[in-house]
Amino acid sequence: MPVVVAVTVSPTLPGLLGPAGWRALTEERPVVALPGAAATAEALRAAGWRVEDLPDVAAATAHPDPVVALVAGETVPDCEVVDGAPLPAGARLLDVVAVMDRLRSPGGCPWDAEQTHASLRGYLLEEAHEAYDAIVDDDAAAMREELGDVLLQVVFHARVAAEAAPDRRFTIDEVAGDLVDKLVRRHPHVFGDAGPRDVAQVEAGWDEIKQAEKQRRSPTEGVSRSQPAASWGAALVRRAGRAGLPVPEPAELSARSPEELGERLLAAVSGAAQRGWDVEDALREAVRRYAGDLDAAAEARAAD
């Protein structure tokens, strides 16, 4: 059989070859490439290698000389198979970006092509809620699917932004780059020389770093107002407590467990509904007033 070794390569990372792949290519046998490996063949030729393109597996097996075949998706029978390009974790994210590019490009999907940040924003919130539900349900299969849907929204928005006017343009690589920089910057105990820290020290360090980064004047800045009122209020209370600003007087809780507390809150929702009151609106108004009080307290402290 003329194909002695089939070296699998990546169609999306054509310049990637691992040690086993290089060893197979340096065994002084002719190198041929099947269509799936065309990008890798082109990269090798650009580096001075001689690589012959073949149309299919039959042409490779009928080659007059024993050859090393570069393959990506093709299966060559009765030969040694070498994983020539072991993919790093996260490599499939490149496929997500490539698929989105195809969908948004001419000849792609007309629905995807006409979407904007504004038209997509509801989907981002919806997918995040569905991912949250899967986590609450401890459903691993659903988590996997719903997190993929959240990822789609991130890639979609980045692709839309890549087509924007120069002053509003950014790419998925810039999104990822900013995230990497932020993670490294906010973990000096891991990537820097801050030394070991316990959880409390880590949280305190995050607040110091974020304050230096954002130059925020009040704990209310950077807290989403579109989240549920209870989450919004809890976030403000946590931030205010860490900043040494006033927090609402805690209620006396006679409930003995979170489950019992939930039942009592549900009873309060039921009682409010009987009176025609919207609990979410009522709490949101209270949180909005508290946010105003926090802004005033922070401004007064800054003026001292």
C-alpha positions, 0 to 999 in steps of 0.5 A: 500500500503506497500510503505508509503514514497518514498524518492528521492535521488541522484545517483551521490551524494549518501552521500547527504540527506536533513532534510526531507529525514532524518526525513522520514528515522527515522520514525521507518519503514523498509527502502528499496532501488530500483536499482537507489538508490543503491549507497545511500543504500550502503552509509547508510549501511556503516554508520550502517543503515539497508537497503534492496535492492529490484529489482523493484517497484513491489517488493517494493509495494508487501513488507509485511511491510509498508516501506520507499523506497529510489528511484532515477528515479523510480516512486512509485504510491500512496504514499507520495514523499519526496525530500530527497536530494535537489541538490545544484546549479551546481550538474548537472556538476557532470553528465557532468564529469561522462558522459565524463569519460564514453566516454573516458573509455574502452568501451566508444566512440572510437572517444572521446578516441583518442582525444588530446589537439592539436586535440581539440583546434580548437573546443574550438575556434569554440564553443567560437565563436558560444557562442559569436554569440548567445550573440550578437544575444541575443538568450537565447536558443542558449546561453544555448546550446552554453555555454554547448558546451564551457563547454564540451570543458573544461571538455574534456580537463581536462579529457585528462589532467587527463590521461597525464604523471605525470608532465602534469597531472591535473583534473577537480577538480584542474581546478575548485579549481584554479578558485575558489581560483583566484576568492576569491583572486581577490575579496578582497572587497567581501571575504576579508577586503578590504572594499567596492569599486566602479567599477574603484577601483575594476579594479585597484585592479585587475591589482595590484593583477594580477601583484603580482600573475603573476610578469608580466614585460610587458602589452603584457604578458598574452594577447592572440595573436590568437584573432582577431587583433582588440581585441588584439590591444584594449587589449594592449591599455587598459593595456598600458594605465593602466600601464602608458606606451605609447599608439598609437596616437588616430585617429580623429573620425568624426563618431557620433556613434558606428554604423557609425564607423562600417560602415566606418570600413567596407568601409575601409575593402572594399577599402583594398580588392579592392587593394588586401590587407588583413585588418586583416593581416595589423592590426595584423602586426601593433599590433605586432609592437606595442607589441614590442614597449610596451615590449621595453618600459616596459623593459626600465622602469624596468631598470631605 
